[in-house]
Structures are given as C-alpha cells and as structure tokens.
Amino acid sequence: MGMTWKRHGAHIYGSRRWKGVRVQVLRRDGWRCVSCGSAGQLEVDHVKPIRDGGAPFDMSNLQALCPSCHTRKTRLECGHPELSPARRAWRDLLKTAGKQGNTKCLIQ
C-alpha cells in the first residue's frame, strides 16, 4: 500500500491563476533553470516555500528549476544532507545509461 499525502499548496497548483503565473515565471527566466542553466523539463519553485509562509503567486518568490535542482533544494530545505560524491557519481552513471537507451542491468 503506497503512502499518500496532500501537498501543502494543492489548492494553488490546480488554479487558473497558477497556470498563468507559472508561464510568466518560465518566460522571465528564459525557459532555463536558474541554478544550472539547463533547458528542458522545468518546474516553478517557491524560493520561500508556501509551508513556511512564502507568497504563492508573488513573482519575486518564484523561480524556474530543473527537476534535479528542485529536488536538491527541497531535500536541503527538509533537512536532508547533500548527496555524497559517490552517490552523485552513481546517479550520473544511471542517467547516462538511460539516455543511451541502455536499460539492461549494469551488473550481471
């Protein structure tokens, strides 16, 4: 049985207002992650989280992040440590293998 929880800002993310503000933020940030510069799949992040009193629709509290940078930021906000260099290397190896279409097990 999987765990389920309600996102703190669930009522915000489904609104028409959020969808409009989200596009404005992506345009402002040049459709790139403000942390690493990657273009591709992007998420709009609250600089100060809503759960900590951040303004949900204030453009100065929003930034475009790639999923990797967004996850890293959220992990740090929640008190998790940075990934160790060995763990980062393993993650990057798996990403590379996936991009090359190599979905077979790396260890036989």
VOBA-1610 file (N, C-alpha, C; in pm, whole numbers, padded with zeros to 5 digits, always signed):
BEGIN
Met+00085-00117+00000Met+00000+00000+00000Met+00090+00124+00000Gly+00068+00213-00096Gly+00151+00332-00107Gly+00107+00442-00012Met+00201+00527+00018Met+00170+00642+00104Met+00112+00754+00019Thr+00015+00823+00072Thr-00038+00940+00004Thr-00041+01055+00102Trp-00024+01174+00051Trp-00032+01293+00134Trp-00079+01407+00047Lys-00135+01506+00107Lys-00182+01622+00035Lys-00072+01727+00034Arg-00038+01774-00085Arg+00062+01880-00097Arg+00012+02003-00026His+00103+02073+00036His+00066+02192+00113His-00006+02296+00026Gly+00036+02311-00099Gly-00024+02411-00187Gly-00114+02351-00294Ala-00172+02233-00268Ala-00251+02163-00369Ala-00361+02252-00428His-00422+02334-00345His-00530+02421-00393His-00477+02530-00487Ile-00349+02557-00480Ile-00289+02662-00564Ile-00253+02606-00701Tyr-00189+02489-00705Tyr-00132+02437-00828Tyr-00235+02400-00934Gly-00359+02379-00896Gly-00461+02347-00995Gly-00538+02469-01044Ser-00505+02586-00992Ser-00583+02706-01025Ser-00540+02766-01159Arg-00631+02839-01221Arg-00601+02908-01346Arg-00495+03016-01322Arg-00503+03079-01207Arg-00406+03184-01174Arg-00265+03127-01171Trp-00247+03009-01108Trp-00114+02947-01100Trp-00061+02917-01240Lys-00146+02864-01325Lys-00101+02828-01460Lys-00050+02952-01535Gly-00118+03065-01518Gly-00073+03189-01581Gly+00057+03241-01522Val+00066+03243-01391Val+00188+03291-01324Val+00306+03200-01357Arg+00281+03071-01364Arg+00386+02974-01396Arg+00449+03006-01531Val+00367+03031-01631Val+00418+03063-01765Val+00496+03194-01761Gln+00449+03292-01686Gln+00520+03420-01674Gln+00659+03400-01613Val+00668+03314-01513Val+00798+03288-01448Val+00892+03219-01546Leu+00842+03120-01619Leu+00926+03049-01716Leu+00976+03144-01824Arg+00890+03233-01871Arg+00932+03333-01970Arg+01038+03426-01911Arg+01012+03476-01791Arg+01106+03568-01726Arg+01244+03504-01712Asp+01247+03374-01676Asp+01374+03305-01653Asp+01432+03246-01782Gly+01375+03283-01895Gly+01431+03241-02024Gly+01416+03093-02053Trp+01317+03030-01993Trp+01292+02887-02013Trp+01415+02803-01979Arg+01487+02846-01876Arg+01607+02775-01829Arg+01606+02768-01677Cys+01671+02665-01624Cys+01688+02650-01480Cys+01778+02764-01432Val+01733+02837-01331Val+01813+02949-01281Val+01936+02900-01203Ser+01939+02773-01167Ser+02051+02719-01091Ser+02161+02664-01182Cys+02123+02578-01277Cys+02225+02513-01360Cys+02219+02553-01507Gly+02114+02623-01547Gly+02103+02670-01685Gly+02044+02573-01784Ser+02006+02455-01740Ser+01953+02357-01834Ser+01816+02400-01887Ala+01792+02360-02010Ala+01661+02385-02071Ala+01598+02247-02093Gly+01474+02239-02084Gly+01406+02111-02096Gly+01291+02111-02000Gln+01271+02002-01933Gln+01162+01997-01836Gln+01195+02092-01721Leu+01104+02183-01693Leu+01126+02280-01586Leu+01007+02281-01490Glu+01037+02314-01367Glu+00935+02327-01263Glu+00947+02467-01205Val+00836+02521-01158Val+00840+02652-01094Val+00840+02630-00944Asp+00943+02682-00879Asp+00968+02661-00737Asp+00941+02788-00659His+00891+02771-00539His+00877+02884-00446His+01009+02899-00371Val+01074+03014-00385Val+01201+03040-00317Val+01180+03022-00166Lys+01078+03086-00112Lys+01038+03062+00027Lys+00912+02975+00018Pro+00921+02850+00065Pro+00809+02758+00049Pro+00678+02810+00107Ile+00569+02772+00046Ile+00436+02810+00093Ile+00418+02764+00238Arg+00468+02645+00269Arg+00451+02592+00405Arg+00521+02677+00510Asp+00618+02759+00464Asp+00690+02848+00555Asp+00643+02993+00542Gly+00529+03012+00478Gly+00473+03146+00466Gly+00507+03220+00339Gly+00568+03150+00242Gly+00601+03214+00115Gly+00477+03251+00037Ala+00484+03363-00033Ala+00371+03410-00113Ala+00355+03321-00236Pro+00239+03259-00252Pro+00222+03161-00359Pro+00226+03217-00501Phe+00183+03342-00522Phe+00175+03397-00657Phe+00269+03514-00681Asp+00354+03546-00585Asp+00447+03659-00597Asp+00564+03618-00686Met+00578+03686-00799Met+00683+03650-00896Met+00823+03658-00835Ser+00843+03744-00736Ser+00975+03753-00674Ser+01003+03633-00583Asn+00901+03554-00555Asn+00917+03434-00473Asn+00916+03307-00560Leu+00924+03323-00691Leu+00917+03208-00780Leu+01039+03204-00870Gln+01083+03081-00903Gln+01197+03063-00993Gln+01180+02933-01070Ala+01237+02931-01190Ala+01235+02810-01273Ala+01353+02722-01234Leu+01325+02595-01206Leu+01431+02498-01174Leu+01406+02369-01252Cys+01515+02302-01290Cys+01502+02169-01348Cys+01466+02073-01234Pro+01413+01956-01266Pro+01375+01862-01160Pro+01491+01827-01065Ser+01611+01814-01117Ser+01726+01778-01034Ser+01758+01889-00933Cys+01764+02012-00980Cys+01794+02125-00889Cys+01679+02145-00790His+01555+02125-00836His+01440+02141-00748His+01442+02036-00637Thr+01474+01913-00673Thr+01483+01807-00573Thr+01593+01836-00471Arg+01709+01880-00522Arg+01821+01911-00431Arg+01781+02023-00334Lys+01719+02128-00384Lys+01677+02240-00300Lys+01576+02193-00194Thr+01478+02116-00237Thr+01375+02068-00144Thr+01435+01976-00039Arg+01526+01887-00078Arg+01591+01798+00019Arg+01664+01878+00126Leu+01736+01982+00085Leu+01808+02064+00181Leu+01713+02139+00273Glu+01602+02190+00217Glu+01503+02259+00298Glu+01442+02168+00404Cys+01430+02039+00369Cys+01370+01943+00462Cys+01472+01883+00558Gly+01598+01926+00549Gly+01699+01881+00644Gly+01781+01761+00601His+01765+01717+00476His+01846+01605+00427His+01983+01658+00383Pro+02087+01580+00402Pro+02220+01626+00360Pro+02237+01619+00208Glu+02338+01691+00159Glu+02376+01681+00018Glu+02414+01536-00012Leu+02397+01494-00137Leu+02440+01359-00176Leu+02592+01351-00170Ser+02643+01237-00129Ser+02787+01217-00125Ser+02839+01212-00269Pro+02969+01238-00291Pro+03024+01231-00427Pro+03003+01092-00490Ala+03015+00987-00410Ala+02995+00852-00464Ala+02850+00832-00509Arg+02755+00883-00431Arg+02614+00870-00466Arg+02581+00952-00590Arg+02640+01072-00601Arg+02620+01155-00720Arg+02676+01086-00844Ala+02794+01025-00830Ala+02856+00955-00944Ala+02767+00839-00990Trp+02710+00765-00896Trp+02622+00653-00929Trp+02497+00704-00999Arg+02437+00812-00947Arg+02319+00870-01009Arg+02348+00914-01152Asp+02464+00979-01172Asp+02500+01027-01305Asp+02525+00912-01401Leu+02584+00803-01352Leu+02606+00685-01435Leu+02473+00627-01482Leu+02378+00618-01393Leu+02246+00566-01430Leu+02176+00657-01530Lys+02189+00788-01513Lys+02129+00883-01608Lys+02190+00864-01746Thr+02322+00852-01752Thr+02392+00835-01879Thr+02349+00706-01948Ala+02340+00599-01871Ala+02299+00471-01928Ala+02156+00480-01982Gly+02069+00550-01912Gly+01931+00566-01956Gly+01921+00649-02083Lys+02002+00754-02095Lys+01999+00839-02214Lys+02050+00766-02337Gln+02139+00670-02316Gln+02195+00594-02428Gln+02104+00477-02466Gly+01991+00465-02397Gly+01898+00358-02429Gly+01937+00225-02370Asn+02038+00224-02284Asn+02084+00101-02223Asn+02003+00076-02096Thr+01897-00001-02111Thr+01811-00028-01995Thr+01838-00164-01933Lys+01936-00236-01988Lys+01971-00366-01928Lys+02046-00344-01799Cys+02041-00440-01714Cys+02110-00434-01586Cys+02260-00414-01609Leu+02319-00322-01533Leu+02461-00295-01546Leu+02547-00405-01489Ile+02493-00481-01394Ile+02568-00590-01332Ile+02497-00722-01364Gln+02572-00817-01414Gln+02509-00946-01448Gln+02556-01055-01357
//
